[in-house]
């Protein structure tokens, strides 16, 4: 794992939400899923979800595309998101790192 | 929806061909114009907006659903400061989608509060991202200027 491949807390939350949502991942569903995952820990705004998704797309962890505008949304289009293979690998690496930290802390009784 | 479908919808709503041509001409050749109940929608490169109906009187400023629930203000202009048209379209569409759900379930007052809260809280991260992007572009330009200066020097 190269330096800089680990994810921030919020990035990890968003990538996990994308993995859970599959094909139905667009702005609002991602926001709802992240809110569920972060319930009681932190609050989440739609704007921060979009800016983080943009950042993840720049890193190559996410790809996005726009749907056709629909009358149900007043003629507005949805922006759909999908996690890439690199993104899944980054999630696995972050989880492995978190697992190691947890194991280390348990060994010294830090989380007792 | 294709341009042909738009034209068909416009004509089947009872408008004449000349009225359609006049409306399209006023928004440019690339515009797609389609008819909603109380207004017409002009769509340009993926961005749709509601406009005053030229033949049927004023259009609503905001989108109203079947129960009459509409967002408190059109927050589009705030998002346009920091986002491009397509992303703005997507984020405002998301907000309005959830707004209608909350309004139907908990009432318009709660939905208005949620809409305002989300709009205000969303602007911070978007502004910060836009600022960082601007600084990066500026530093790129500075680097190019420095390179040009050294080559000349």
HADDOCK unambig.tbl for C-alpha pairs under 7 A between the chains (distance, minus, plus):
assign (segid A and resid 27 and name CA) (segid B and resid 91 and name CA) 6.96 0.50 0.50
assign (segid A and resid 27 and name CA) (segid B and resid 94 and name CA) 6.39 0.50 0.50
assign (segid A and resid 28 and name CA) (segid B and resid 94 and name CA) 5.38 0.50 0.50
assign (segid A and resid 45 and name CA) (segid B and resid 118 and name CA) 6.11 0.50 0.50
assign (segid A and resid 45 and name CA) (segid B and resid 121 and name CA) 6.03 0.50 0.50
assign (segid A and resid 45 and name CA) (segid B and resid 122 and name CA) 5.55 0.50 0.50
assign (segid A and resid 46 and name CA) (segid B and resid 118 and name CA) 6.76 0.50 0.50
assign (segid A and resid 46 and name CA) (segid B and resid 122 and name CA) 5.75 0.50 0.50
assign (segid A and resid 47 and name CA) (segid B and resid 122 and name CA) 3.84 0.50 0.50
assign (segid A and resid 47 and name CA) (segid B and resid 123 and name CA) 6.45 0.50 0.50
assign (segid A and resid 47 and name CA) (segid B and resid 125 and name CA) 5.95 0.50 0.50
assign (segid A and resid 47 and name CA) (segid B and resid 126 and name CA) 5.90 0.50 0.50
assign (segid A and resid 48 and name CA) (segid B and resid 122 and name CA) 6.29 0.50 0.50
assign (segid A and resid 48 and name CA) (segid B and resid 125 and name CA) 5.29 0.50 0.50
assign (segid A and resid 51 and name CA) (segid B and resid 125 and name CA) 6.83 0.50 0.50
assign (segid A and resid 51 and name CA) (segid B and resid 126 and name CA) 6.36 0.50 0.50
assign (segid A and resid 51 and name CA) (segid B and resid 129 and name CA) 6.65 0.50 0.50
assign (segid A and resid 69 and name CA) (segid B and resid 46 and name CA) 6.99 0.50 0.50
assign (segid A and resid 73 and name CA) (segid B and resid 93 and name CA) 5.83 0.50 0.50
assign (segid A and resid 73 and name CA) (segid B and resid 97 and name CA) 6.48 0.50 0.50
assign (segid A and resid 74 and name CA) (segid B and resid 63 and name CA) 6.65 0.50 0.50
assign (segid A and resid 75 and name CA) (segid B and resid 48 and name CA) 5.58 0.50 0.50
assign (segid A and resid 76 and name CA) (segid B and resid 47 and name CA) 6.81 0.50 0.50
assign (segid A and resid 76 and name CA) (segid B and resid 48 and name CA) 5.99 0.50 0.50
assign (segid A and resid 76 and name CA) (segid B and resid 89 and name CA) 5.74 0.50 0.50
assign (segid A and resid 76 and name CA) (segid B and resid 90 and name CA) 6.55 0.50 0.50
assign (segid A and resid 76 and name CA) (segid B and resid 93 and name CA) 5.71 0.50 0.50
assign (segid A and resid 77 and name CA) (segid B and resid 89 and name CA) 6.52 0.50 0.50
assign (segid A and resid 77 and name CA) (segid B and resid 90 and name CA) 5.66 0.50 0.50
assign (segid A and resid 78 and name CA) (segid B and resid 90 and name CA) 5.09 0.50 0.50
assign (segid A and resid 79 and name CA) (segid B and resid 90 and name CA) 5.83 0.50 0.50
